[in-house]
Amino acid sequence: MTIIGIGEDGLAGLSDASRKALREAETVFGGERHLALAGITDRGRAWPVPFDADIVLECRGRPTAVLASGDPFWHGVGGSLVGKLQAGEWVAHSAPSTFSLAAARLGWRLENVICLGLHAAPFERLLPHLARGARIICLVRDGNAASDLARWLTERGWGQSSVWTLSALGGPRESIKQHCADNFAGASSDSPVAVALEAAGAQGIARSSGLPEALFVHDGQLTKRPIRTLALSALAPRPGERLWDIGAGSGSISIEWALCGGTAIAVEARGERAANIRSNAASFGLAHRITVIEGTAPGILSDLEGPDAVFIGGGLDADMFDAIWSRIAPGTRLVAHAVTLETEALLADLHQRLGGELMRVEIAHAEPLGRYRSWKAARPIVQWSAVR
């Protein structure tokens, strides 16, 4: 199988090797636009909607070509296909990606640009990346989607952002137009469009641990900001790692973990709280990184992929601990909080037997008291952290 990236200049922009593979292929797969650019007629098969890589695999063992836009391995079909093939079953010839062409037209250093595929993803995926001065290039479905994106930015306080719509880059129909998000003139292209933006206006999401509680939908079951900061410090999130967030409440720990580049499995027994977690994950653009499991630990954990870290925000007892501790692999970090004397006693015993770090945290906030102010203490929290 030969995977070929093609641009708006069609056959003229392909290498000799790409053109040879197209000539020799019994079947050529691609979008209708790709097949037209390459002049493929009788041997062409348009991608099914929704996309299904298994249709291509039916041609296994026979000369087959696959056409994709630009670089097939950057938000393209390449990764989906190769993941189902063995080494040696495929060859790839990439063309300049839409991101590369857009950066070249705008004079942007591509290494400093955030590149996203939003043609089949919600605009909320932008949220973790929006910051003043950030340069972002994203692929969207068509001109109407570009208009929707400009409206979405404006509604969230980013209306001052400069926005460029770029379509048919590298071909005779190339079009580049600059707008302000809150005064977007519209884009008429029915083809895929790249939208480049230089963010201006609102403030982005802070990268420090302990986001304000007002950012989360909750029913009061929320790890408070300073305690959340201590929990995340002990959990030590790293990109690509997986968290089990047991008794997740509002999902605030999962969300801050995912903002650090990891994935989280949020386990919550109550349906209304599970709904809050999903809502919060979506509002932060992290629904693709947080899986919400409605059920009770430890029973619900048996079929889950193993974690790199575990957070237990409450409700821990000896049976739950034994089930979790026996399930996780050596090297897994575990952080547990206690607010009751019974759970505190359990954590003290675990610390004595297994080591780790045990600390008691007491926090008070200044509040009015008549004409003056006084300290109002919150319930003390006991935190135990250990490595399996």
C-alpha positions in Angstrom: 0.0 0.0 0.0 1.2 3.5 -0.9 -0.1 6.4 1.1 0.3 9.6 -0.9 -0.1 13.2 0.2 -1.6 15.4 -2.5 -2.0 19.2 -2.6 -4.1 21.6 -4.5 -1.6 21.5 -7.4 -2.6 17.9 -8.1 -0.3 15.6 -10.1 2.1 18.4 -10.8 3.1 18.6 -7.2 3.7 14.8 -6.7 7.0 13.1 -6.8 8.0 10.6 -9.5 7.5 7.8 -6.9 4.0 9.0 -6.0 3.0 9.2 -9.7 4.4 5.7 -10.4 2.5 4.2 -7.4 -0.7 5.8 -8.7 -0.2 4.4 -12.2 0.4 0.9 -10.9 -2.4 0.8 -8.3 -5.3 -1.5 -9.0 -7.4 0.7 -6.6 -7.0 4.3 -5.5 -8.8 5.4 -2.3 -9.3 9.0 -1.4 -11.8 11.8 -0.9 -13.7 12.9 -4.0 -11.6 16.0 -4.1 -8.4 14.0 -3.9 -9.4 11.7 -6.7 -10.4 14.7 -8.9 -7.0 16.4 -8.2 -5.2 13.2 -9.3 -7.4 12.6 -12.3 -8.5 9.2 -11.1 -11.8 7.9 -12.5 -12.5 4.2 -13.0 -10.0 2.9 -10.4 -11.0 5.4 -7.8 -13.0 4.6 -4.6 -14.2 7.5 -2.5 -13.9 7.2 1.3 -17.1 6.1 3.0 -18.8 8.4 5.4 -18.2 7.8 8.2 -14.6 6.9 7.5 -13.8 3.2 7.7 -10.2 2.0 7.3 -11.3 -1.6 7.1 -12.5 -1.0 3.5 -8.9 -0.3 2.5 -7.6 -3.4 4.2 -9.9 -5.5 2.0 -7.3 -4.8 -0.7 -4.4 -6.2 1.3 -1.8 -7.9 -0.8 -2.7 -6.0 -4.0 -1.2 -2.8 -5.4 -3.3 -0.1 -3.7 -2.8 3.7 -3.3 -4.4 6.0 -0.8 -4.7 9.7 -1.4 -4.8 12.2 1.5 -4.4 15.9 1.9 -0.8 17.2 2.4 0.9 15.2 5.1 -1.2 12.1 5.8 0.3 11.7 9.2 -0.6 15.1 10.6 -4.3 15.0 11.4 -4.7 12.7 8.4 -5.6 9.2 7.5 -2.1 7.8 7.7 -2.0 7.0 11.4 -5.4 5.3 11.2 -4.3 3.0 8.4 -0.8 2.2 9.6 -2.1 1.2 13.0 -3.7 -1.8 11.4 -0.8 -2.8 9.1 2.4 -4.7 9.7 5.8 -3.2 9.1 6.7 -3.5 5.4 3.1 -3.4 4.2 3.1 0.3 3.4 5.1 3.2 1.9 4.3 6.9 2.4 5.1 9.9 0.3 4.0 13.1 2.1 3.4 16.5 0.6 3.6 19.8 2.6 0.9 19.9 5.2 -1.8 22.6 5.3 -0.2 23.8 8.5 3.2 24.2 6.8 1.6 26.1 3.9 -0.4 28.3 6.2 2.6 29.2 8.3 4.6 29.9 5.2 1.9 32.3 3.8 1.7 34.1 7.2 5.4 34.1 8.0 4.9 32.3 11.3 7.5 30.1 12.9 5.7 26.7 12.8 7.6 25.4 15.8 5.9 28.2 17.9 2.4 27.5 16.4 -0.3 25.2 17.9 -1.8 23.0 15.2 -5.2 21.4 15.7 -7.6 19.4 13.7 -11.2 20.6 14.4 -13.0 19.3 11.4 -14.5 16.5 13.5 -13.9 17.9 17.0 -15.6 20.5 19.2 -14.2 24.0 19.3 -13.7 23.5 23.0 -10.5 21.7 22.2 -9.1 25.2 21.7 -9.7 26.2 25.3 -6.5 24.8 26.9 -4.4 26.6 24.2 -6.0 30.0 24.1 -3.7 32.6 25.7 -2.9 36.2 24.7 -0.6 36.3 21.8 -1.0 32.5 21.1 -0.8 31.6 17.4 -3.0 28.7 16.4 -3.7 27.0 13.1 -6.7 24.7 13.0 -8.4 22.7 10.3 -12.2 23.1 10.0 -14.8 21.6 7.9 -15.7 24.5 5.6 -16.4 28.2 5.4 -19.5 27.9 7.5 -17.5 26.2 10.3 -14.9 29.1 10.1 -17.8 31.5 10.7 -19.0 29.4 13.6 -15.5 29.4 15.1 -15.3 33.2 14.9 -18.6 33.5 16.7 -17.5 31.0 19.3 -14.3 33.0 20.0 -16.3 36.2 20.3 -18.8 34.7 22.8 -15.9 33.7 25.0 -14.2 37.0 25.1 -11.7 36.4 22.3 -13.4 38.7 19.8 -10.4 40.9 19.4 -8.4 38.0 17.9 -7.1 38.3 14.4 -8.4 35.5 12.2 -7.3 34.4 8.8 -9.2 31.9 6.6 -7.0 30.0 4.2 -8.4 27.7 1.5 -7.1 25.7 -1.5 -3.5 26.5 -0.4 -0.9 25.8 -3.1 -3.3 25.7 -6.0 -4.8 28.1 -8.5 -7.9 28.7 -6.3 -5.8 29.7 -3.2 -7.6 32.3 -1.0 -6.4 34.0 2.1 -8.5 36.6 3.9 -7.9 38.4 7.2 -10.7 39.2 9.7 -11.3 40.2 13.3 -13.2 37.5 15.1 -16.0 39.9 16.3 -16.4 41.3 12.8 -16.0 38.2 10.7 -17.1 38.7 7.1 -17.9 35.1 6.5 -16.2 32.5 4.3 -17.9 30.8 1.3 -15.6 27.9 0.6 -17.3 24.4 0.6 -13.8 22.8 0.8 -11.8 22.2 4.0 -10.5 25.5 5.4 -7.6 26.3 7.6 -8.2 29.0 10.2 -5.3 30.8 11.7 -5.7 33.0 14.7 -3.6 35.3 16.9 -5.5 35.3 20.2 -6.3 38.6 21.8 -8.9 39.6 24.4 -9.6 37.4 27.3 -7.3 35.5 29.7 -6.5 31.9 29.1 -6.7 29.1 31.6 -4.0 29.4 34.3 -1.4 26.7 34.2 -0.8 26.7 38.0 -2.5 24.0 40.1 -5.6 25.1 42.1 -7.9 26.7 39.6 -10.7 28.9 41.0 -13.7 26.9 42.3 -16.1 29.2 40.3 -14.8 27.5 37.1 -16.4 24.2 38.1 -20.0 23.0 38.2 -20.5 21.2 41.5 -23.0 20.4 44.3 -20.5 21.2 47.1 -18.6 18.0 46.5 -15.4 19.7 45.3 -11.8 19.4 46.4 -11.2 23.0 47.5 -8.6 25.1 45.8 -5.7 24.9 48.3 -6.3 21.2 49.1 -6.4 20.5 45.4 -3.1 22.1 44.9 -1.5 19.9 47.6 -3.2 16.8 46.1 -1.9 17.6 42.6 1.6 18.3 43.9 1.6 14.8 45.5 0.1 13.2 42.4 2.9 14.8 40.2 1.1 14.7 36.8 3.1 14.1 33.7 2.1 14.2 30.0 0.7 10.9 28.8 0.1 9.4 32.2 -3.3 8.0 33.4 -5.1 8.9 36.6 -7.8 7.0 38.5 -9.8 9.6 40.3 -12.0 7.6 42.7 -15.0 9.4 44.1 -14.4 12.2 41.6 -17.2 14.5 42.8 -17.0 17.5 40.3 -13.9 16.1 38.5 -11.7 19.0 39.4 -8.7 16.7 40.1 -9.2 14.9 36.8 -9.5 18.2 34.9 -6.3 19.7 36.4 -4.5 16.4 35.7 -5.6 16.4 32.1 -4.6 20.0 31.7 -1.0 18.8 32.4 -1.3 16.5 29.4 -2.5 13.2 30.9 -5.7 11.2 30.7 -8.1 10.5 33.6 -10.7 7.9 34.5 -13.1 9.6 36.9 -15.1 7.1 38.9 -18.3 8.5 40.6 -21.2 6.6 42.1 -23.8 9.4 41.9 -25.4 10.0 38.5 -25.9 13.8 39.0 -22.2 14.2 40.0 -21.1 12.1 37.0 -23.1 14.5 34.8 -21.3 17.5 36.4 -17.9 15.8 35.6 -18.9 15.5 32.0 -20.1 19.1 31.9 -16.9 20.3 33.4 -14.7 18.2 31.2 -16.5 19.6 28.1 -16.3 23.2 29.3 -12.5 22.9 29.6 -12.2 21.2 26.2 -11.0 18.0 27.8 -13.9 15.5 27.1 -11.5 13.5 25.0 -9.0 13.1 27.9 -11.4 12.3 30.7 -13.5 9.1 30.8 -16.4 9.2 33.3 -17.3 5.8 34.9 -20.5 5.7 36.9 -20.2 3.1 39.6 -18.8 2.2 43.0 -15.1 1.4 43.7 -13.5 -1.0 44.0 -15.8 -3.3 42.0 -16.0 -1.0 39.0 -12.2 -0.9 38.7 -11.6 -4.5 37.6 -11.9 -3.8 33.9 -10.1 -0.5 33.8 -6.6 0.0 32.3 -4.0 0.4 35.0 -3.1 3.9 36.3 0.1 5.7 36.8 -1.5 7.5 39.8 -4.6 7.1 42.0 -6.5 9.8 43.9 -9.1 8.9 46.5 -10.9 12.0 47.7 -13.0 10.4 50.3 -14.9 7.2 51.3 -11.8 5.1 51.7 -12.0 2.0 53.9 -9.7 -1.0 54.4 -11.5 -3.2 51.9 -11.3 -0.6 49.2 -7.7 0.1 49.9 -6.7 -3.5 49.8 -8.5 -4.0 46.4 -6.9 -0.9 44.9 -3.4 -1.6 46.3 -3.4 -5.1 45.0 -4.6 -4.0 41.6 -2.1 -1.2 40.8 1.5 -1.9 39.5 4.7 -1.1 41.4 5.7 2.5 41.0 2.1 3.8 40.9 1.6 6.9 43.0 -1.4 7.0 45.4 -2.8 10.0 47.2 -5.7 9.7 49.7 -7.6 12.3 51.7 -9.5 11.9 54.9 -12.0 14.2 56.7 -13.4 11.6 59.2 -11.7 10.3 62.2 -12.2 6.7 61.0 -10.5 7.3 57.7 -7.8 9.3 59.4 -7.1 6.4 61.6 -6.9 4.1 58.5 -4.4 6.5 56.8 -2.3 6.6 60.0 -2.1 2.8 60.1 -1.2 2.7 56.3 1.5 5.2 56.9 2.9 3.2 59.7 2.9 -0.1 57.7 3.7 1.2 54.2 5.6 4.5 54.7 5.0 7.4 52.4 4.1 10.9 53.7 1.3 11.7 56.1 0.3 15.3 56.9 -2.7 17.1 58.4 -3.7 20.4 56.8 -5.8 23.0 58.6 -6.9 26.1 56.7 -8.8 29.1 57.8 -10.3 32.0 55.8 -10.9 35.6 56.9 -14.6 36.3 57.2 -16.7 39.2 58.6 -17.4 39.1 62.3 -19.7 42.0 63.1 -17.7 45.2 62.4 -14.5 43.2 62.3 -13.0 40.1 60.7 -12.1 36.8 62.1 -10.7 33.4 61.0 -13.2 30.7 60.0 -11.6 27.3 60.0 -12.4 24.6 57.4 -12.5 21.0 58.4 -8.9 19.7 58.7 -7.8 17.3 55.9 -5.4 14.4 56.4 -3.4 13.5 53.3 -1.4 10.3 52.8 0.7 9.9 49.7 2.8 6.8 48.9 4.3 4.9 45.9 3.3 1.3 45.5 
